[in-house]
Amino acid sequence: MTDWITTPVTPDLLRGALDTERTAHGLLPHRLPAWARKQFPDSYLGTVEAQPSGVRLAFRTRATVVELDVLSTKTVYEGAAPAPDGGVYDLLVDGRPAGRARATGGNVHTVDMATWAAVTEPGPPGTARFAGLPAGAENGAGDGAKDIEIWLPQAEVTELIALRTDAPVEAAPDRGRKVWLHHGSSISHGADADGPTSTWPAVAAARGGVELVNLGFGGNALLDPFVARTVRDAPADLISVKIGINLVNTDLMRLRAFVPAVHGFLDTIRDGHPDTPLLVVSPLLCPIQEDTPGPVAPDFDATELRFRALGDPADRLVGRLTLNVVRDELSRITARRAADDPNLHYLDGRELYGEKDFAELPLPDGLHPDSAAHRRIGERFAERAFAAGGPLAPGGG
């Protein structure tokens, strides 16, 4: 029998969330603030911003057993391979991987990709359980307590119901690490990574020794003004924005609108962070979109889910965007602005994932990298951004 201690899940136990909401079941982390959530044009962004990519519980304890009760909402797509039963929860002890668990049950949100109609089937709560943890701190802390982080599934809305341990819990202290805020698309969100610490931003943050706030939103890196204002207002020591792929694959803008929209997005961020190191990252290699405009759509004739671009390459001449067009413009924009903004930097996304990487680690569905590619992207980002002399070096260069 375990003598359980139940600790209320409160906002002070969370990192990586910009807001929280009390629900009938527990505490729901959000990655956009309440005022921004009122400006969504549809419900899809409301789903992905509530998927807690990069959000984790952080606490100190001597516990050897930890249980977390949750109510998840899993999104599945008709025609795609069935998703595993239960999202992945990763546990770190003193910064090192120490366990992985799944919490079964939960709601299932099924989306028809042909019509984008959706229906949600309710389900029961589940529990992520970690046992056999070391009794003392691996870092030799005098009180014997250890720092624990539980990273939540990056692609499941997760309501936190209860935290149970066999020893008392207290919120983890601020260790003085720099806060890195990153905004990007589904790849930054963690699409197709096998767990929350396997997403490329999580890999990069661990390598760089920084605290991650991940504003990667699947399908929604669209230069939305409310996202720029969120970044403007959020505490951050280092900022990166990965721009382009969603604008192309939604066919949202033409070149005439894209250039001033980028300037406006950066202007808004600079209103709140005038001197913060800011890195603009262009799209990774994605062969179906390099020179073909969007939109993209699922290929229902394929035996496995794959995406294809529907645009006409000739339409580049009338201002439709491709990835190569976006990269050229982002390079020009950042070079022009950097003349007056020495803390603004540019990184070509093909330095993180390019043609040689695609040959070795192809995109399984034509758009998203697998976990091996996520790790490579994260390691390369850390090398280029966080290493000494890099634009986001935590020590200042």
C-alpha positions in Angstrom: 0.0 0.0 0.0 1.2 3.5 -0.8 0.6 6.4 1.5 -0.4 8.9 -1.1 -0.1 12.6 -0.9 -2.4 14.5 -3.3 -1.2 17.9 -4.4 -3.5 20.3 -6.2 -2.3 21.1 -9.7 -1.9 24.8 -9.7 -0.4 27.2 -12.2 2.8 27.6 -10.1 3.6 23.9 -10.9 3.5 24.6 -14.7 6.1 25.8 -17.1 5.6 26.6 -20.8 2.0 27.7 -20.4 1.0 31.3 -20.9 -2.5 30.8 -19.3 -4.6 28.3 -17.5 -8.3 27.6 -17.3 -10.3 25.9 -14.5 -12.6 23.3 -16.0 -15.1 20.9 -14.5 -12.4 18.3 -14.4 -9.2 20.2 -13.4 -6.7 22.7 -14.8 -6.4 23.2 -18.5 -3.1 24.7 -19.7 -3.2 27.2 -22.6 -0.4 28.4 -24.9 -2.3 31.6 -25.8 -3.9 34.0 -23.4 -7.6 34.4 -23.0 -7.9 37.7 -24.8 -6.1 36.1 -27.9 -8.4 33.1 -27.8 -11.4 35.4 -28.4 -9.9 36.4 -31.8 -9.7 32.9 -33.4 -11.7 32.7 -36.7 -12.4 29.0 -36.2 -12.1 26.3 -33.6 -9.0 24.5 -35.1 -6.5 27.0 -33.6 -8.4 26.7 -30.3 -7.6 23.0 -30.3 -4.0 23.2 -31.2 -3.1 26.0 -28.8 -4.6 23.9 -26.0 -2.4 21.0 -27.0 0.4 21.5 -24.5 3.5 21.2 -26.6 6.4 22.1 -24.4 4.2 22.4 -21.3 5.4 20.5 -18.2 4.8 20.2 -14.5 8.0 21.1 -12.6 8.4 20.3 -8.9 10.8 19.1 -6.2 10.1 15.9 -4.2 11.7 12.9 -2.6 8.9 10.7 -4.1 9.7 7.4 -5.7 6.2 7.0 -7.2 4.3 9.7 -9.1 0.8 9.5 -10.6 -0.9 12.2 -12.7 -4.6 11.9 -13.4 -5.7 13.6 -16.6 -8.6 13.9 -19.0 -7.2 14.0 -22.5 -8.8 14.9 -25.8 -7.1 13.1 -28.7 -7.6 14.3 -32.3 -7.8 11.6 -35.0 -8.3 11.9 -38.7 -10.5 9.7 -40.8 -8.4 7.9 -43.4 -5.2 8.2 -41.3 -3.5 5.4 -39.4 -5.1 4.8 -35.9 -3.4 6.8 -33.2 -2.0 4.9 -30.1 -4.3 4.6 -27.1 -3.0 7.2 -24.8 -0.6 10.1 -25.2 3.0 10.0 -24.1 4.2 11.6 -20.9 7.9 12.0 -20.4 9.4 12.3 -16.9 12.8 13.9 -16.2 14.7 13.7 -12.9 17.3 16.5 -12.5 17.1 17.2 -16.2 17.6 13.6 -17.3 15.1 11.2 -18.9 13.8 8.9 -16.2 10.5 7.4 -17.5 7.8 7.4 -20.1 4.2 6.6 -19.6 0.8 6.7 -21.4 -2.5 7.7 -20.0 -5.3 5.8 -21.7 -9.0 6.8 -22.0 -10.0 10.3 -22.7 -12.2 12.0 -25.3 -11.7 11.3 -29.0 -12.1 14.2 -31.5 -12.5 12.7 -35.0 -12.0 15.0 -38.0 -13.1 14.2 -41.6 -10.3 15.6 -43.7 -12.5 15.8 -46.8 -15.0 18.2 -45.2 -13.2 19.1 -41.9 -16.4 18.2 -40.1 -15.6 16.9 -36.6 -17.4 15.0 -33.8 -16.2 14.4 -30.2 -16.9 11.2 -28.3 -16.5 11.6 -24.5 -14.3 9.2 -22.6 -13.0 8.5 -19.1 -10.0 10.1 -17.3 -6.7 8.2 -17.3 -3.5 8.1 -15.3 0.2 8.5 -16.2 2.2 6.5 -13.6 5.9 6.6 -12.9 7.4 4.2 -10.3 10.9 3.2 -9.2 12.2 6.7 -9.1 15.5 7.3 -7.2 14.8 8.2 -3.6 17.4 11.0 -3.6 18.6 13.7 -5.9 21.0 12.7 -8.6 22.7 16.0 -8.2 23.4 15.3 -4.5 21.2 18.1 -3.2 21.5 18.3 0.6 17.8 17.9 1.4 17.6 14.7 -0.8 14.8 16.2 -3.0 15.1 16.0 -6.7 13.8 18.2 -9.5 11.1 16.4 -11.5 9.5 17.5 -14.8 6.5 15.8 -16.4 6.2 16.8 -20.0 2.6 16.6 -21.3 1.7 15.1 -24.7 2.3 17.6 -27.4 -0.8 16.7 -29.5 -3.5 16.0 -26.9 -5.5 18.6 -25.1 -4.8 17.7 -21.5 -6.9 18.6 -18.4 -4.8 18.0 -15.2 -7.0 16.5 -12.5 -4.7 15.4 -9.7 -1.0 14.8 -8.8 -0.3 12.0 -6.3 3.1 11.1 -4.8 4.5 9.1 -1.9 6.3 12.2 -0.6 5.5 15.9 -0.3 5.8 18.2 -3.4 6.8 21.8 -3.8 7.1 24.0 -6.9 10.5 23.9 -8.5 12.6 27.0 -8.0 13.8 29.3 -10.8 17.2 28.0 -11.8 18.1 31.2 -13.6 18.0 29.7 -17.1 17.2 31.9 -20.0 13.6 31.7 -21.4 13.5 30.8 -25.1 10.1 31.6 -26.7 9.7 30.0 -30.1 6.8 30.4 -32.6 6.3 28.1 -35.6 4.1 25.6 -37.4 3.1 22.0 -36.9 6.8 20.9 -37.1 7.6 23.2 -34.2 4.4 22.0 -32.5 5.9 18.5 -32.7 3.9 16.7 -35.4 5.0 13.0 -35.7 7.6 13.2 -32.9 7.2 10.1 -30.7 6.9 12.1 -27.4 6.9 15.5 -25.9 10.7 15.7 -25.2 11.4 14.4 -28.8 10.0 17.5 -30.6 12.8 19.5 -32.2 12.3 22.6 -29.9 12.5 20.3 -26.8 15.6 18.7 -28.1 17.1 22.1 -28.9 16.2 23.6 -25.5 17.8 20.7 -23.7 21.0 21.0 -25.7 21.0 24.8 -25.2 20.2 24.8 -21.5 17.2 27.1 -21.8 13.6 27.1 -20.6 11.3 26.5 -23.5 8.0 28.3 -24.2 6.7 26.6 -27.4 4.2 28.6 -29.5 4.3 26.2 -32.4 0.7 25.8 -33.6 -0.1 23.1 -36.1 -1.3 24.7 -39.3 -1.4 28.1 -37.7 1.9 29.9 -38.1 0.1 32.5 -40.2 1.5 35.9 -39.0 -1.7 36.4 -36.9 -1.5 39.8 -35.1 -2.8 38.3 -31.9 0.2 35.9 -31.9 2.6 38.8 -32.4 1.1 40.6 -29.5 1.3 37.5 -27.4 5.0 37.2 -28.1 5.4 41.0 -27.5 3.8 40.7 -24.0 5.4 37.4 -22.9 8.5 37.3 -20.7 11.4 36.1 -22.9 15.2 36.3 -23.0 15.5 34.8 -26.5 13.0 34.7 -29.3 12.7 32.8 -32.6 10.0 32.8 -35.2 9.8 30.2 -38.0 7.8 31.7 -40.8 6.5 30.5 -44.1 5.4 26.9 -44.5 1.8 27.4 -43.3 1.4 30.6 -45.4 2.3 28.5 -48.5 0.4 25.4 -47.8 -2.8 27.3 -46.9 -2.3 29.6 -49.9 -3.2 32.4 -47.5 -1.3 35.4 -48.9 0.2 36.7 -52.1 3.7 38.4 -52.1 2.2 41.9 -51.9 0.6 41.0 -48.5 3.4 38.8 -47.2 6.2 41.4 -47.1 4.3 44.0 -45.0 2.8 41.3 -42.9 6.3 40.1 -41.9 7.4 43.6 -41.1 4.3 44.2 -39.0 4.7 40.9 -37.1 8.4 41.8 -36.3 7.4 45.4 -35.5 4.9 44.2 -32.9 7.4 41.9 -31.3 9.9 44.7 -31.1 7.4 46.9 -29.4 7.8 44.7 -26.3 11.2 43.3 -26.9 13.2 46.0 -28.5 16.7 44.5 -27.8 16.0 40.8 -27.2 17.9 38.5 -29.6 15.4 37.6 -32.3 16.0 34.9 -34.9 13.9 34.6 -38.0 13.9 31.0 -39.4 12.7 30.2 -42.9 11.1 26.9 -43.9 12.8 23.6 -43.8 13.1 21.7 -47.1 9.7 20.4 -48.2 10.0 19.2 -51.8 6.2 19.3 -52.6 6.2 23.1 -51.8 9.7 24.3 -52.9 8.4 25.7 -56.2 4.8 24.8 -56.2 2.2 27.1 -54.5 -0.5 25.7 -52.2 -2.9 24.9 -51.0 -1.9 21.4 -49.9 -4.4 18.6 -49.5 -4.4 15.0 -48.3 -3.9 12.5 -51.1 -6.9 10.2 -50.7 -5.6 7.9 -53.5 -2.5 7.0 -51.4 -2.3 3.9 -49.3 -0.9 5.9 -46.5 -1.6 9.5 -45.6 0.4 11.8 -47.8 0.0 15.4 -48.8 0.3 17.1 -52.2 0.4 20.6 -53.4 -2.4 21.7 -55.7 -1.0 25.0 -57.0 0.5 25.8 -60.4 4.2 26.7 -60.4 3.6 29.3 -63.1 1.5 31.3 -60.6 4.7 32.4 -58.9 4.8 35.1 -61.6 1.6 36.6 -60.3 2.6 36.6 -56.6 1.7 33.3 -55.3 4.0 32.0 -52.6 6.4 29.0 -52.6 9.0 28.1 -50.1 11.8 29.4 -52.3 10.0 32.8 -52.7 9.4 33.0 -48.9 13.1 32.3 -48.2 14.3 34.9 -50.6 12.0 37.5 -49.1 12.7 36.7 -45.5 16.4 36.9 -46.2 15.9 40.4 -47.8 13.6 41.6 -45.0 15.9 40.6 -42.2 19.0 41.9 -43.9 17.3 45.3 -44.4 16.1 45.5 -40.8 19.3 44.2 -39.3 21.0 47.4 -40.5 19.2 49.2 -37.7 18.5 46.1 -35.4 21.8 44.3 -34.6 19.9 41.8 -32.5 17.9 40.5 -35.4 19.2 37.4 -37.2 18.2 35.1 -40.0 18.6 31.3 -40.4 17.8 29.4 -43.6 15.7 26.4 -42.5 17.5 24.2 -45.0 20.5 24.4 -42.7 18.4 22.4 -40.2 16.9 20.0 -42.8 17.9 20.1 -46.4 18.3 17.9 -49.5 20.8 15.5 -48.0 18.6 15.1 -44.9 15.5 14.4 -47.0 17.4 11.7 -48.9 18.3 10.0 -45.6 15.3 10.9 -43.5 12.4 11.6 -45.9 9.2 13.2 -44.7 6.8 10.2 -44.2 3.7 12.2 -45.2 5.4 14.7 -47.5 5.1 17.5 -44.8 6.3 16.4 -41.4 9.6 14.9 -40.1 9.7 11.7 -38.0 11.4 11.5 -34.6 14.8 10.9 -36.0 14.6 14.0 -38.1 13.2 16.0 -35.2 16.3 15.1 -33.2 18.6 16.1 -36.0 16.7 19.4 -36.5 16.9 20.2 -32.8 20.6 19.3 -32.5 21.4 21.5 -35.5 19.3 24.4 -34.1 21.2 24.2 -30.8 24.5 24.2 -32.6 23.6 27.2 -34.8 21.6 29.3 -32.4 22.6 28.5 -28.8 26.3 27.7 -29.1 28.9 30.3 -28.1 28.8 33.1 -30.7 25.3 32.0 -31.9 22.5 34.5 -32.3 20.6 33.1 -29.3 23.6 32.1 -27.1 22.2 32.1 -23.5 25.4 33.6 -22.2 25.2 36.5 -24.6 27.6 35.3 -27.4 
